[in-house]
């Protein structure tokens, strides 16, 4: 029996279903930034992280407020209504300031030619900002103001936050490293002057 000639037309292969992306839980994001930041930021690309961003902002604002000697003195002697109002205003101000830093970072990155989306850029920038500030805030309860160890930790974590912010913008906006540095430089310098070194310098 003669063998039929091979055909040049191959049957169309069935489309492969797209792999479902694993959910990035906030605790994996927060802890992973410390020991595998490149992998975590790549996994978080194009994802929003608003729950983690709001949680870290509130925790960071509360720690900074409680570390303030003037607030603790007012807590013990002043009217409780005034103290709670001050705490609420402080937390609201920290939320607004954090959102502003993220929005400015996104706007500068877009101006420099980036193509990232607003939601993941802003929320992940806030997460990076506050995750790296937690050691400084924790030390503010243990060490006196102006202590050399506290200053060294503040500078070290600030440098780490700058590196993470550059990695974030480079991945989210597909910018070269120098442009990513330019996108975060002003905000990180402002955070160094106003937040990270302010309470302990």
C-alpha positions as a Markdown table, in Angstrom:
| # | Residue | x | y | z |
|---|---|---|---|---|
| 1 | Unk | 0.0 | 0.0 | 0.0 |
| 2 | Unk | 1.6 | 3.3 | -1.1 |
| 3 | Unk | 2.5 | 5.8 | 1.7 |
| 4 | Unk | 0.8 | 9.2 | 1.3 |
| 5 | Unk | 3.2 | 12.1 | 0.8 |
| 6 | Unk | 3.8 | 14.3 | 3.9 |
| 7 | Unk | 1.8 | 17.4 | 4.0 |
| 8 | Unk | 3.4 | 20.8 | 4.5 |
| 9 | Unk | 0.4 | 22.1 | 6.3 |
| 10 | Unk | 0.6 | 21.4 | 10.1 |
| 11 | Unk | -2.5 | 21.3 | 12.1 |
| 12 | Unk | -3.0 | 24.3 | 14.3 |
| 13 | Unk | -2.0 | 23.6 | 17.9 |
| 14 | Unk | -4.5 | 24.3 | 20.6 |
| 15 | Unk | -4.0 | 27.6 | 22.4 |
| 16 | Unk | -2.3 | 27.2 | 25.7 |
| 17 | Unk | -4.1 | 28.7 | 28.7 |
| 18 | Unk | -2.2 | 31.6 | 30.3 |
| 19 | Unk | -0.6 | 30.8 | 33.6 |
| 20 | Unk | -2.5 | 32.4 | 36.4 |
| 21 | Unk | -0.3 | 34.8 | 38.4 |
| 22 | Unk | 0.2 | 33.9 | 42.0 |
| 23 | Unk | -1.3 | 36.4 | 44.4 |
| 24 | Unk | 1.3 | 38.5 | 46.1 |
| 25 | Unk | 0.4 | 38.7 | 49.8 |
| 26 | Unk | 1.4 | 41.8 | 51.6 |
| 27 | Unk | 3.5 | 40.0 | 54.2 |
| 28 | Unk | 5.5 | 38.3 | 51.4 |
| 29 | Unk | 6.0 | 41.6 | 49.8 |
| 30 | Unk | 7.1 | 43.3 | 53.0 |
| 31 | Unk | 9.5 | 40.6 | 54.2 |
| 32 | Unk | 10.8 | 39.7 | 50.7 |
| 33 | Unk | 12.0 | 43.2 | 50.1 |
| 34 | Unk | 14.7 | 42.6 | 52.7 |
| 35 | Unk | 16.2 | 39.4 | 51.5 |
| 36 | Unk | 15.2 | 39.0 | 47.8 |
| 37 | Unk | 14.3 | 42.5 | 46.6 |
| 38 | Unk | 15.0 | 42.0 | 42.9 |
| 39 | Unk | 12.8 | 38.9 | 42.8 |
| 40 | Unk | 10.0 | 40.5 | 44.8 |
| 41 | Unk | 9.9 | 43.7 | 42.7 |
| 42 | Unk | 9.9 | 41.7 | 39.5 |
| 43 | Unk | 7.0 | 39.6 | 40.9 |
| 44 | Unk | 5.2 | 42.8 | 42.0 |
| 45 | Unk | 5.5 | 44.4 | 38.6 |
| 46 | Unk | 2.3 | 46.0 | 37.3 |
| 47 | Unk | 0.5 | 45.1 | 40.5 |
| 48 | Unk | -1.1 | 47.4 | 43.1 |
| 49 | Unk | -0.2 | 47.0 | 46.7 |
| 50 | Unk | -2.5 | 49.5 | 48.4 |
| 51 | Unk | -3.3 | 47.4 | 51.4 |
| 52 | Unk | 0.3 | 47.0 | 52.3 |
| 53 | Unk | 1.0 | 50.7 | 51.5 |
| 54 | Unk | -1.7 | 51.9 | 53.8 |
| 55 | Unk | -0.8 | 49.5 | 56.6 |
| 56 | Unk | 2.9 | 50.5 | 56.5 |
| 57 | Unk | 2.1 | 54.2 | 56.4 |
| 58 | Unk | -0.2 | 54.0 | 59.4 |
| 59 | Unk | 2.3 | 51.8 | 61.4 |
| 60 | Unk | 5.2 | 54.1 | 60.4 |
| 61 | Unk | 3.2 | 57.3 | 61.3 |
| 62 | Unk | 2.2 | 55.8 | 64.7 |
| 63 | Unk | 5.7 | 54.7 | 65.5 |
| 64 | Unk | 7.1 | 58.1 | 64.7 |
| 65 | Unk | 4.4 | 59.8 | 66.8 |
| 66 | Unk | 4.9 | 57.6 | 69.8 |
| 67 | Unk | 8.7 | 58.1 | 69.6 |
| 68 | Unk | 8.2 | 61.8 | 70.0 |
| 69 | Unk | 8.9 | 63.0 | 73.5 |
| 70 | Unk | 6.5 | 65.9 | 73.2 |
| 71 | Unk | 3.7 | 63.6 | 72.2 |
| 72 | Unk | 4.4 | 61.2 | 75.1 |
| 73 | Unk | 4.4 | 64.1 | 77.5 |
| 74 | Unk | 1.1 | 65.4 | 76.1 |
| 75 | Unk | -0.3 | 61.9 | 76.3 |
| 76 | Unk | 0.4 | 61.8 | 80.0 |
| 77 | Unk | -0.7 | 65.3 | 81.0 |
| 78 | Unk | -2.9 | 66.8 | 78.3 |
| 79 | Unk | -6.6 | 66.3 | 77.5 |
| 80 | Unk | -7.2 | 62.9 | 75.8 |
| 81 | Unk | -9.5 | 64.4 | 73.1 |
| 82 | Unk | -6.7 | 66.8 | 72.0 |
| 83 | Unk | -4.2 | 63.9 | 71.9 |
| 84 | Unk | -6.4 | 61.7 | 69.8 |
| 85 | Unk | -7.1 | 64.6 | 67.4 |
| 86 | Unk | -3.4 | 65.2 | 67.1 |
| 87 | Unk | -2.8 | 61.5 | 66.4 |
| 88 | Unk | -5.5 | 61.4 | 63.7 |
| 89 | Unk | -4.2 | 64.6 | 62.0 |
| 90 | Unk | -0.7 | 63.2 | 62.1 |
| 91 | Unk | -1.7 | 59.9 | 60.5 |
| 92 | Unk | -3.7 | 61.7 | 57.8 |
| 93 | Unk | -0.8 | 64.0 | 57.1 |
| 94 | Unk | 1.6 | 61.0 | 56.8 |
| 95 | Unk | -0.9 | 59.3 | 54.4 |
| 96 | Unk | -1.2 | 62.4 | 52.2 |
| 97 | Unk | 2.6 | 63.0 | 52.2 |
| 98 | Unk | 3.3 | 59.4 | 51.3 |
| 99 | Unk | 0.8 | 59.5 | 48.5 |
| 100 | Unk | 2.3 | 62.8 | 47.3 |
| 101 | Unk | 5.8 | 61.3 | 47.2 |
| 102 | Unk | 4.5 | 58.4 | 45.1 |
| 103 | Unk | 2.6 | 60.6 | 42.7 |
| 104 | Unk | 5.6 | 62.9 | 42.2 |
| 105 | Unk | 7.8 | 59.9 | 41.5 |
| 106 | Unk | 5.4 | 58.5 | 38.9 |
| 107 | Unk | 5.0 | 61.9 | 37.2 |
| 108 | Unk | 8.8 | 62.4 | 37.0 |
| 109 | Unk | 9.3 | 58.9 | 35.6 |
| 110 | Unk | 6.7 | 59.5 | 32.9 |
| 111 | Unk | 8.3 | 62.8 | 32.1 |
| 112 | Unk | 11.6 | 61.0 | 31.6 |
| 113 | Unk | 10.1 | 58.6 | 29.2 |
| 114 | Unk | 8.7 | 55.9 | 31.4 |
| 115 | Unk | 5.6 | 53.9 | 30.5 |
| 116 | Unk | 4.6 | 52.5 | 33.9 |
| 117 | Unk | 1.1 | 52.6 | 35.3 |
| 118 | Unk | 0.1 | 54.9 | 38.2 |
| 119 | Unk | -1.4 | 52.4 | 40.6 |
| 120 | Unk | 1.5 | 50.0 | 41.0 |
| 121 | Unk | 4.2 | 52.7 | 40.9 |
| 122 | Unk | 2.7 | 54.8 | 43.6 |
| 123 | Unk | 1.6 | 52.0 | 46.0 |
| 124 | Unk | 4.9 | 50.1 | 45.7 |
| 125 | Unk | 6.9 | 53.3 | 46.2 |
| 126 | Unk | 5.1 | 53.9 | 49.4 |
| 127 | Unk | 5.8 | 50.3 | 50.5 |
| 128 | Unk | 9.5 | 50.6 | 49.7 |
| 129 | Unk | 9.7 | 53.9 | 51.6 |
| 130 | Unk | 8.1 | 52.7 | 54.8 |
| 131 | Unk | 9.6 | 49.1 | 54.8 |
| 132 | Unk | 13.1 | 50.5 | 54.8 |
| 133 | Unk | 12.2 | 53.1 | 57.5 |
| 134 | Unk | 11.0 | 50.6 | 60.1 |
| 135 | Unk | 14.5 | 49.9 | 61.6 |
| 136 | Unk | 15.0 | 53.6 | 62.3 |
| 137 | Unk | 11.6 | 54.0 | 63.8 |
| 138 | Unk | 12.2 | 51.0 | 66.1 |
| 139 | Unk | 15.6 | 52.3 | 67.2 |
| 140 | Unk | 14.0 | 55.7 | 68.1 |
| 141 | Unk | 12.4 | 53.9 | 71.1 |
| 142 | Unk | 15.7 | 52.4 | 72.3 |
| 143 | Unk | 18.4 | 55.0 | 71.7 |
| 144 | Unk | 18.5 | 58.7 | 72.7 |
| 145 | Unk | 18.2 | 61.4 | 70.1 |
| 146 | Unk | 21.4 | 62.0 | 68.1 |
| 147 | Unk | 23.0 | 58.7 | 69.0 |
| 148 | Unk | 25.7 | 57.6 | 66.4 |
| 149 | Unk | 24.2 | 54.2 | 66.0 |
| 150 | Unk | 20.7 | 55.6 | 65.3 |
| 151 | Unk | 22.2 | 58.0 | 62.7 |
| 152 | Unk | 24.2 | 55.2 | 61.1 |
| 153 | Unk | 21.1 | 53.0 | 60.8 |
| 154 | Unk | 19.1 | 55.9 | 59.4 |
| 155 | Unk | 21.7 | 56.6 | 56.7 |
| 156 | Unk | 22.0 | 52.9 | 55.9 |
| 157 | Unk | 18.3 | 52.3 | 55.5 |
| 158 | Unk | 17.9 | 55.4 | 53.5 |
| 159 | Unk | 20.6 | 54.2 | 51.1 |
| 160 | Unk | 18.8 | 50.9 | 50.9 |
| 161 | Unk | 15.5 | 52.6 | 50.2 |
| 162 | Unk | 17.1 | 54.6 | 47.4 |
| 163 | Unk | 18.4 | 51.4 | 45.8 |
| 164 | Unk | 15.0 | 49.8 | 46.0 |
| 165 | Unk | 13.3 | 52.8 | 44.6 |
| 166 | Unk | 15.6 | 52.9 | 41.6 |
| 167 | Unk | 15.0 | 49.2 | 41.0 |
| 168 | Unk | 11.3 | 49.8 | 41.3 |
| 169 | Unk | 11.2 | 52.6 | 38.8 |
| 170 | Unk | 13.5 | 50.8 | 36.4 |
| 171 | Unk | 11.2 | 47.8 | 36.4 |
| 172 | Unk | 7.9 | 49.5 | 36.4 |
| 173 | Unk | 8.7 | 52.2 | 33.8 |
| 174 | Unk | 11.4 | 50.4 | 31.8 |
| 175 | Unk | 13.8 | 53.2 | 32.2 |
| 176 | Unk | 17.6 | 53.0 | 32.2 |
| 177 | Unk | 19.3 | 53.2 | 35.6 |
| 178 | Unk | 20.4 | 56.9 | 35.4 |
| 179 | Unk | 16.9 | 58.1 | 34.5 |
| 180 | Unk | 15.5 | 55.9 | 37.3 |
| 181 | Unk | 17.9 | 57.7 | 39.7 |
| 182 | Unk | 16.7 | 61.0 | 38.4 |
| 183 | Unk | 13.0 | 60.0 | 38.9 |
| 184 | Unk | 13.5 | 59.3 | 42.6 |
| 185 | Unk | 16.4 | 61.7 | 43.6 |
| 186 | Unk | 14.3 | 64.7 | 44.7 |
| 187 | Unk | 11.9 | 62.7 | 46.8 |
| 188 | Unk | 14.5 | 60.6 | 48.5 |
| 189 | Unk | 16.6 | 63.7 | 49.4 |
| 190 | Unk | 13.4 | 65.3 | 50.8 |
| 191 | Unk | 12.7 | 62.2 | 52.9 |
| 192 | Unk | 16.3 | 62.3 | 54.2 |
| 193 | Unk | 15.9 | 65.9 | 55.3 |
| 194 | Unk | 12.4 | 65.9 | 56.6 |
| 195 | Unk | 11.6 | 62.4 | 57.8 |
| 196 | Unk | 14.4 | 59.9 | 58.2 |
| 197 | Unk | 16.9 | 62.1 | 59.9 |
| 198 | Unk | 14.5 | 64.7 | 61.4 |
| 199 | Unk | 13.4 | 62.8 | 64.6 |
| 200 | Unk | 16.8 | 61.6 | 65.6 |
| 201 | Unk | 19.3 | 64.2 | 64.3 |
